[in-house]
Amino acid sequence: MQNRNIDFILNNYYSEGYVEDERLTRDKMHYIEFITTTTYIDKYLKKGDRILEVGAGTGMYSLYYADKGYQVDALELVKANLDIMKSKIKDNMNINAKQGNALDLSIYDDNTFDVTLVLGPLYHLFKKDEEETAIKEAIRVTKPGGKILIAFILFDLTMLTWGFQDKNIYDNYGENKQVSLNFKPNNSEDLIFNMRYFNEVKALINKFDVKSICYVATDGIGRLMKDVINNMTDEEYKMFVKYHLSICEREDLIGYSGHILSVLEK
């Protein structure tokens, strides 16, 4: 693949600033995303299945499933993240972790994997052709009847939290600002994350010849209740997670989730 500016930006972002290894475990609120995502992966996994995770980060999902006995291939763009993942691999794990790009999965043959996870790359792709290439590649390497789970970041929760709760909107709203005059994200590579609306995600997925099983709000409105959730007792948290899982497929609520998961069948 040709050298891309976003690759350089991401390597700097994850190597020198953001601590990816703590993203899902830093508190109870963030852990809801992991609970929800694994709940849906577990719905489709069968004994002996082979898993590919594209954009595996520091390996939280890949290591989790390798530790359960699954054969896992993990591909990660950022070397710093890959090094952390490799440092956590245990002797009993059947995991092959490599550096690579979601836009080029040519090291994998067609129809190889039972479950393909793309839980991060679409956060950082800003060009339509690159979005489509990443999804096409994930579909290509998945077996017929296999499942592809793709994660996206939605915008409106960021408006409520980063924008209004943290009061960033007032300096970042307007023409050529991070938020446009009609309250839409001015997505650019320099801002790291590509944020979308739910209807935009559905329109993208509908371009592909796959079965859309469901859409899942992986963290719901958790960030709006961050302090409440993080101060829950274990029993209260267990009940809240149970409630969240009961509503996370409701399309009338999905649009205000921070992250969503598209579950597809080839």
C-alpha positions as semicolon CSV with decimal commas, in nm:
position;residue;x (nm);y (nm);z (nm)
1;M;0,000;0,000;0,000
2;Q;0,112;0,352;-0,064
3;N;0,226;0,567;0,227
4;R;-0,083;0,739;0,373
5;N;-0,090;1,045;0,598
6;I;-0,341;0,882;0,832
7;D;-0,096;0,595;0,894
8;F;0,162;0,847;1,014
9;I;-0,094;1,029;1,228
10;L;-0,220;0,707;1,389
11;N;0,129;0,581;1,466
12;N;0,206;0,909;1,643
13;Y;-0,130;0,915;1,823
14;Y;-0,110;0,562;1,961
15;S;0,266;0,560;2,018
16;E;0,310;0,895;2,189
17;G;-0,021;0,996;2,344
18;Y;-0,330;0,779;2,375
19;V;-0,304;0,465;2,589
20;E;-0,501;0,212;2,384
21;D;-0,425;-0,071;2,624
22;E;-0,647;0,088;2,891
23;R;-0,936;0,202;2,672
24;L;-1,185;-0,072;2,759
25;T;-1,070;-0,149;3,112
26;R;-1,020;0,193;3,267
27;D;-1,361;0,191;3,439
28;K;-1,703;0,026;3,450
29;M;-1,847;0,258;3,189
30;H;-1,586;0,174;2,926
31;Y;-1,602;-0,199;3,004
32;I;-1,965;-0,213;2,884
33;E;-1,836;-0,197;2,526
34;F;-1,621;-0,507;2,582
35;I;-1,904;-0,696;2,752
36;T;-2,147;-0,615;2,471
37;T;-1,905;-0,692;2,189
38;T;-1,800;-1,028;2,334
39;T;-2,165;-1,114;2,402
40;Y;-2,235;-1,082;2,030
41;I;-1,916;-1,254;1,916
42;D;-2,001;-1,545;2,147
43;K;-2,342;-1,580;1,980
44;Y;-2,179;-1,690;1,656
45;L;-1,859;-1,868;1,760
46;K;-1,845;-2,246;1,743
47;K;-1,582;-2,482;1,876
48;G;-1,293;-2,501;1,632
49;D;-1,372;-2,170;1,459
50;R;-1,087;-1,960;1,326
51;I;-1,095;-1,587;1,405
52;L;-0,933;-1,290;1,231
53;E;-0,917;-0,954;1,406
54;V;-0,828;-0,666;1,173
55;G;-0,700;-0,364;1,365
56;A;-0,647;-0,564;1,681
57;G;-0,495;-0,279;1,885
58;T;-0,315;-0,414;2,189
59;G;-0,504;-0,740;2,155
60;M;-0,779;-0,734;2,415
61;Y;-1,023;-0,930;2,197
62;S;-0,765;-1,143;2,016
63;L;-0,593;-1,248;2,339
64;Y;-0,926;-1,309;2,510
65;Y;-1,036;-1,557;2,244
66;A;-0,693;-1,714;2,199
67;D;-0,693;-1,780;2,573
68;K;-1,027;-1,959;2,529
69;G;-0,865;-2,198;2,281
70;Y;-0,960;-2,042;1,948
71;Q;-0,712;-2,009;1,661
72;V;-0,668;-1,634;1,616
73;D;-0,495;-1,421;1,355
74;A;-0,445;-1,060;1,465
75;L;-0,345;-0,778;1,231
76;E;-0,247;-0,437;1,369
77;L;-0,118;-0,126;1,191
78;V;0,055;0,047;1,483
79;K;0,380;-0,120;1,587
80;A;0,360;0,010;1,946
81;N;0,020;-0,158;1,987
82;L;0,143;-0,477;1,822
83;D;0,443;-0,494;2,056
84;I;0,215;-0,471;2,360
85;M;-0,008;-0,745;2,222
86;K;0,287;-0,975;2,153
87;S;0,418;-0,922;2,506
88;K;0,093;-1,067;2,645
89;I;0,080;-1,384;2,437
90;K;0,093;-1,696;2,655
91;D;0,250;-2,026;2,558
92;N;-0,091;-2,197;2,542
93;M;-0,231;-1,947;2,290
94;N;-0,268;-2,027;1,919
95;I;-0,235;-1,671;1,792
96;N;-0,050;-1,524;1,496
97;A;-0,003;-1,148;1,543
98;K;0,133;-0,942;1,253
99;Q;0,168;-0,582;1,147
100;G;-0,057;-0,494;0,858
101;N;-0,322;-0,270;0,707
102;A;-0,699;-0,322;0,690
103;L;-0,689;-0,211;0,327
104;D;-0,474;-0,504;0,220
105;L;-0,544;-0,851;0,360
106;S;-0,365;-1,025;0,072
107;I;-0,164;-1,237;0,318
108;Y;-0,490;-1,422;0,385
109;D;-0,666;-1,644;0,130
110;D;-1,030;-1,611;0,032
111;N;-1,283;-1,788;0,255
112;T;-1,040;-1,855;0,542
113;F;-1,204;-1,732;0,864
114;D;-1,526;-1,824;1,042
115;V;-1,546;-1,490;1,224
116;T;-1,378;-1,167;1,113
117;L;-1,362;-0,873;1,355
118;V;-1,307;-0,519;1,227
119;L;-1,344;-0,332;1,555
120;G;-1,125;-0,027;1,492
121;P;-1,018;0,043;1,132
122;L;-1,343;0,212;1,028
123;Y;-1,286;0,465;1,306
124;H;-0,993;0,601;1,110
125;L;-1,084;0,570;0,741
126;F;-1,204;0,894;0,583
127;K;-1,222;0,815;0,211
128;K;-1,519;0,626;0,066
129;D;-1,302;0,401;-0,148
130;E;-1,090;0,307;0,154
131;E;-1,396;0,235;0,368
132;E;-1,530;0,008;0,098
133;T;-1,194;-0,161;0,042
134;A;-1,159;-0,246;0,412
135;I;-1,507;-0,398;0,423
136;K;-1,460;-0,586;0,093
137;E;-1,135;-0,736;0,220
138;A;-1,297;-0,846;0,546
139;I;-1,579;-1,011;0,352
140;R;-1,339;-1,175;0,106
141;V;-1,136;-1,357;0,371
142;T;-1,446;-1,477;0,558
143;K;-1,597;-1,817;0,481
144;P;-1,944;-1,838;0,322
145;G;-2,187;-1,837;0,611
146;G;-1,922;-1,679;0,832
147;K;-1,977;-1,365;1,037
148;I;-1,816;-1,022;0,999
149;L;-1,849;-0,774;1,287
150;I;-1,761;-0,414;1,205
151;A;-1,751;-0,128;1,457
152;F;-1,822;0,240;1,393
153;I;-1,816;0,561;1,600
154;L;-2,133;0,770;1,599
155;F;-2,138;1,147;1,635
156;D;-2,427;1,270;1,848
157;L;-2,303;1,134;2,180
158;T;-1,974;1,313;2,120
159;M;-2,172;1,634;2,068
160;L;-2,341;1,591;2,405
161;T;-2,028;1,490;2,598
162;W;-1,724;1,651;2,435
163;G;-1,937;1,933;2,296
164;F;-2,178;2,040;2,567
165;Q;-2,074;1,862;2,887
166;D;-1,708;1,952;2,838
167;K;-1,798;2,287;2,673
168;N;-1,582;2,236;2,364
169;I;-1,858;2,322;2,120
170;Y;-1,831;2,696;2,170
171;D;-1,478;2,724;2,030
172;N;-1,520;2,452;1,770
173;Y;-1,851;2,538;1,601
174;G;-1,872;2,718;1,269
175;E;-1,745;2,728;0,916
176;N;-1,419;2,532;0,883
177;K;-1,441;2,425;1,248
178;Q;-1,467;2,072;1,391
179;V;-1,846;2,102;1,401
180;S;-2,021;2,265;1,104
181;L;-2,295;2,526;1,120
182;N;-2,560;2,252;1,083
183;F;-2,404;2,049;1,366
184;K;-2,236;1,786;1,153
185;P;-1,880;1,660;1,206
186;N;-1,614;1,807;0,981
187;N;-1,425;1,480;0,963
188;S;-1,059;1,503;0,869
189;E;-0,755;1,282;0,916
190;D;-0,596;1,530;1,157
191;L;-0,886;1,477;1,398
192;I;-0,809;1,101;1,407
193;F;-1,168;0,975;1,432
194;N;-1,430;0,956;1,159
195;M;-1,771;1,005;1,321
196;R;-2,096;0,915;1,149
197;Y;-2,471;0,901;1,179
198;F;-2,648;0,568;1,206
199;N;-2,819;0,612;0,868
200;E;-2,476;0,666;0,708
201;V;-2,351;0,338;0,853
202;K;-2,654;0,153;0,719
203;A;-2,613;0,310;0,375
204;L;-2,249;0,198;0,366
205;I;-2,328;-0,158;0,472
206;N;-2,611;-0,183;0,218
207;K;-2,357;-0,153;-0,065
208;F;-2,232;-0,506;-0,001
209;D;-2,377;-0,843;-0,093
210;V;-2,400;-0,973;0,262
211;K;-2,682;-1,037;0,505
212;S;-2,718;-0,772;0,775
213;I;-2,808;-0,961;1,091
214;C;-2,833;-0,669;1,333
215;Y;-2,688;-0,342;1,457
216;V;-2,580;-0,317;1,819
217;A;-2,522;-0,017;2,045
218;T;-2,208;-0,140;2,216
219;D;-2,187;0,129;2,486
220;G;-2,525;0,301;2,452
221;I;-2,552;0,635;2,631
222;G;-2,298;0,523;2,891
223;R;-2,078;0,831;2,862
224;L;-2,373;1,052;2,959
225;M;-2,399;0,851;3,282
226;K;-2,028;0,796;3,336
227;D;-2,014;0,900;3,702
228;V;-2,335;0,716;3,791
229;I;-2,217;0,393;3,625
230;N;-1,867;0,408;3,771
231;N;-2,008;0,453;4,122
232;M;-2,247;0,159;4,100
233;T;-2,205;-0,138;4,329
234;D;-2,131;-0,469;4,157
235;E;-2,495;-0,570;4,188
236;E;-2,618;-0,237;4,050
237;Y;-2,370;-0,260;3,762
238;K;-2,479;-0,615;3,682
239;M;-2,841;-0,496;3,661
240;F;-2,749;-0,197;3,443
241;V;-2,554;-0,418;3,200
242;K;-2,849;-0,657;3,185
243;Y;-3,076;-0,363;3,098
244;H;-2,829;-0,234;2,838
245;L;-2,809;-0,573;2,666
246;S;-3,189;-0,589;2,655
247;I;-3,215;-0,264;2,454
248;C;-2,888;-0,250;2,260
249;E;-3,048;-0,359;1,928
250;R;-3,333;-0,106;1,944
251;E;-3,288;0,116;1,641
252;D;-3,481;0,400;1,803
253;L;-3,197;0,424;2,059
254;I;-2,888;0,322;1,862
255;G;-2,823;0,668;1,718
256;Y;-2,714;0,803;2,057
257;S;-2,464;0,527;2,127
258;G;-2,097;0,618;2,123
259;H;-2,003;0,304;1,931
260;I;-2,208;0,058;1,727
261;L;-2,148;-0,285;1,582
262;S;-2,273;-0,407;1,246
263;V;-2,312;-0,786;1,244
264;L;-2,302;-0,938;0,894
265;E;-2,320;-1,286;0,742
266;K;-2,142;-1,368;0,419
